[in-house]
Amino acid sequence: MDYLFVFLLGSVLGSFYNVLIYRLPRRESIISPPSHCPSCGSKIRWYDNIPIISYFLLKGKCRDCFASISLRYPLVEFLSGLLALLCYFKWSLSFESFVMFVFFSLLLILSFIDWDTFTLPDSLNLGGLAFGLVSSFFRENFTFWDSVVGALVGAVPFFLIYIFYVKVRKIEGIGFGDVKLMAFIGSVAGVWGVASAVFLGSLFGLLYAIPLIIKYKNISFAVPYGPFLSLGCFVGVMLRDWLSPIILQQ
């Protein structure tokens, strides 16, 4: 029952994450107006706002105007519930579990926003960086200096790449939001999280891009880097106990 409760709690929070994903890029208030249909503007009733379940009860359509509801809404709620479950499973009921759930939740929100808009809001990136630095004072096996070094190791190389593309090649190879994202990742997950984000994230990005390159027979398309960096970090952190011995033996 405790695992079920944790999943349900995470799913409820995922409903709020959907609000952030939709409203932050549009610079809308996350408080007012209440949740409403983006098509007809009708207020969503409480019984139509039950995470995951309401989507299927409504058959993916607004009760009032019958406009389609994106499958993303229950997907984010499910992923948020899954994150809560995995954090509880790995770190039990602890401060570390809380820190990592907040961390992964912010990465989830940032990933969906970046996928839609190719932007990473400072409110989440810099807020996450501050959270990483402050929370490091209260973590058992992660110090403030681990947080600072992780943030620098994450941000500096990406900043230099950003400058190279902008000043030398006169194009934006990576966004400055990615620089801030890597600082945020490093502040919470340290150097290991940064390395995981870069190497695993690049691998996941390549696996996504190869079919597109084959399909369109060119490489002239843009892919948001944030979601892959976030996924790489998540996998690296969750599987660290398994990956570390393998890497150290090489």
Disulfide bonds with the S-S distance in Angstrom:
none
